[in-house]
């Protein structure tokens, strides 16, 4: 996905593309302290933050 495609894509389309990227996979493997982030990992937190911004 390039910047032109990103500009015209929905959040869902961008997140679906990103989910397969190495950096997003690393975020999925990065656990957060459940006392502060009940969602568990950084990728889930990022997707939740994106959902709130739309």
Secondary structure as a PSIPRED ss2 file (coil, helix, strand):
# PSIPRED VFORMAT (PSIPRED V4.0)

   1 X C   1.000  0.000  0.000
   2 X C   1.000  0.000  0.000
   3 X H   0.000  1.000  0.000
   4 X H   0.000  1.000  0.000
   5 X H   0.000  1.000  0.000
   6 X H   0.000  1.000  0.000
   7 X H   0.000  1.000  0.000
   8 X C   1.000  0.000  0.000
   9 X C   1.000  0.000  0.000
  10 X C   1.000  0.000  0.000
  11 X H   0.000  1.000  0.000
  12 X H   0.000  1.000  0.000
  13 X H   0.000  1.000  0.000
  14 X H   0.000  1.000  0.000
  15 X H   0.000  1.000  0.000
  16 X H   0.000  1.000  0.000
  17 X H   0.000  1.000  0.000
  18 X H   0.000  1.000  0.000
  19 X C   1.000  0.000  0.000
  20 X C   1.000  0.000  0.000
  21 X C   1.000  0.000  0.000
  22 X H   0.000  1.000  0.000
  23 X H   0.000  1.000  0.000
  24 X H   0.000  1.000  0.000
  25 X H   0.000  1.000  0.000
  26 X H   0.000  1.000  0.000
  27 X H   0.000  1.000  0.000
  28 X H   0.000  1.000  0.000
  29 X C   1.000  0.000  0.000
  30 X C   1.000  0.000  0.000
  31 X E   0.000  0.000  1.000
  32 X C   1.000  0.000  0.000
  33 X C   1.000  0.000  0.000
  34 X C   1.000  0.000  0.000
  35 X C   1.000  0.000  0.000
  36 X C   1.000  0.000  0.000
  37 X C   1.000  0.000  0.000
  38 X C   1.000  0.000  0.000
  39 X C   1.000  0.000  0.000
  40 X C   1.000  0.000  0.000
  41 X E   0.000  0.000  1.000
  42 X H   0.000  1.000  0.000
  43 X H   0.000  1.000  0.000
  44 X H   0.000  1.000  0.000
  45 X H   0.000  1.000  0.000
  46 X H   0.000  1.000  0.000
  47 X H   0.000  1.000  0.000
  48 X H   0.000  1.000  0.000
  49 X H   0.000  1.000  0.000
  50 X H   0.000  1.000  0.000
  51 X H   0.000  1.000  0.000
  52 X H   0.000  1.000  0.000
  53 X H   0.000  1.000  0.000
  54 X C   1.000  0.000  0.000
